[in-house]
Amino acid sequence: MHVRTTRFGTLERPEEDLLRFPDGLYGFGGDQRFLLVEHDGRSPFRWLQSADRPDLAFLVLDPSLFRPDYRFDLSGEDRRALEWDGREPLEVWVVVGVPEDPEKMTANLKGPIVVNRERRLGRQVILSGDEWSPRQGVIDGIRDGGRAAAGGRG
């Protein structure tokens, strides 16, 4: 499969690398096919690159790297959408925003992206309550080994 991108040029990937997001992502409902692309060989960051829009890619990060206490429950609707029976592992990614000063980088813990690799399905989950912030600081959490105070408010 060939995927044109503005950031990476043309990517050649096997069809099984394609992730389907039937409901799209928040604010991007029409975009339903994505690839996870490494940022570089040593970076913990990935890009969630649209397979249909060359200019659409989201910088994502595994939240356990800076918030090992990050937990949430999936609703029955989310489980069904991911075709998840609870046996296979799920991947969780959060979208990262990088302002001009990278020290102020934030991650959206309120709207994680959950991926069922077995089924090649993804879904962005919008969490209720105020336990997790849509703008959680990343750098401080990485520096202190993820020992930041529980609650995720930032």
C-alpha positions in Angstrom: 0.0 0.0 0.0 1.3 3.5 -0.9 0.3 6.4 1.4 1.2 10.0 0.3 2.1 12.3 3.1 3.4 15.9 3.3 5.6 15.1 6.3 7.2 11.8 5.3 6.8 11.6 1.5 5.3 8.4 0.2 5.1 5.6 2.7 5.0 2.0 1.6 3.3 -0.2 4.1 1.6 -3.6 4.2 -2.2 -3.4 4.2 -2.3 -4.9 7.7 -0.6 -1.8 9.2 -3.7 0.3 8.3 -5.8 1.2 11.3 -9.5 1.9 10.8 -11.3 4.5 12.9 -15.0 4.1 11.9 -16.0 7.1 13.9 -13.0 9.2 12.9 -11.2 11.4 15.5 -12.7 14.2 17.4 -13.1 17.1 14.9 -12.0 14.9 12.0 -14.9 12.4 11.6 -14.4 12.0 7.9 -10.9 10.7 8.3 -11.1 7.0 9.1 -7.8 5.3 7.9 -4.5 5.9 9.7 -1.0 4.5 10.1 1.2 4.8 13.1 4.6 6.1 12.0 7.7 6.3 14.0 9.0 9.8 14.7 12.6 8.5 14.5 14.3 5.3 15.7 15.0 6.6 19.2 12.0 8.7 20.0 9.0 7.6 22.1 6.8 9.7 19.9 4.8 8.4 16.9 2.7 10.0 14.2 -0.9 9.0 13.6 -0.9 9.7 9.9 -4.1 9.8 7.8 -3.9 7.4 4.9 -6.4 9.7 3.0 -5.2 13.2 3.7 -1.5 13.8 3.1 -1.4 16.8 5.4 -3.2 15.3 8.4 -1.0 13.7 11.1 -1.1 13.9 14.9 1.9 13.6 17.2 1.1 10.9 19.8 2.8 9.4 22.8 2.2 6.4 25.1 0.9 8.2 28.3 2.5 5.6 30.6 5.8 7.2 29.8 4.9 10.3 31.8 1.8 9.2 33.7 2.1 5.5 34.8 -1.0 6.1 36.9 -3.1 6.9 33.9 -6.1 4.6 33.9 -9.7 4.7 32.6 -12.5 2.3 31.9 -13.9 1.6 28.5 -17.7 1.8 28.1 -19.6 -1.0 26.6 -20.1 1.1 23.5 -16.3 1.6 23.2 -15.7 -2.1 23.7 -18.1 -2.9 20.9 -16.7 -0.3 18.6 -13.2 -1.8 19.1 -14.5 -5.3 18.9 -12.6 -6.0 22.1 -13.5 -9.0 24.2 -11.0 -8.1 27.0 -8.4 -10.8 26.1 -6.1 -9.1 23.6 -4.0 -6.1 24.8 -5.0 -2.6 23.7 -2.7 0.3 22.9 -3.3 3.7 24.3 -2.0 6.9 22.7 -2.5 10.5 23.5 -2.3 13.4 21.2 0.5 15.8 22.0 0.6 19.5 21.3 4.0 21.1 20.9 4.0 24.9 21.2 6.9 27.2 20.3 8.6 26.4 23.6 8.7 22.5 23.6 9.2 22.6 27.4 5.5 23.5 27.5 4.4 20.5 25.5 1.0 19.0 26.6 -0.9 15.8 26.0 -4.7 15.3 25.8 -5.4 12.8 28.6 -9.1 13.6 28.3 -9.4 12.1 24.8 -7.1 9.1 24.5 -6.8 7.1 21.3 -7.3 3.4 21.9 -6.2 0.8 19.4 -7.1 -2.9 19.1 -4.2 -4.1 16.9 -5.7 -7.6 16.6 -8.8 -6.1 14.8 -6.9 -3.1 13.4 -9.5 -0.8 14.9 -9.1 2.5 16.7 -11.3 4.8 18.6 -10.9 8.1 20.3 -12.5 8.0 23.7 -13.7 11.1 25.4 -13.5 10.6 29.1 -16.2 12.0 31.5 -15.3 13.7 34.7 -12.4 16.0 35.5 -9.8 13.5 36.6 -7.7 13.9 33.5 -6.8 17.1 31.7 -6.8 17.8 27.9 -3.6 19.8 28.5 -1.5 17.7 30.8 2.2 18.8 30.9 4.5 16.1 29.5 8.1 17.2 30.1 7.7 17.5 33.9 6.2 14.0 34.0 9.0 12.5 32.0 11.6 14.3 34.2 10.2 12.9 37.4 9.7 9.5 36.0 5.9 9.9 35.9 5.6 10.3 39.6 3.5 13.5 39.2 0.6 13.7 41.6 -2.4 11.6 40.6 -5.4 13.4 39.0 -3.7 14.7 35.9 -4.9 18.3 36.3 -2.5 20.7 34.8 
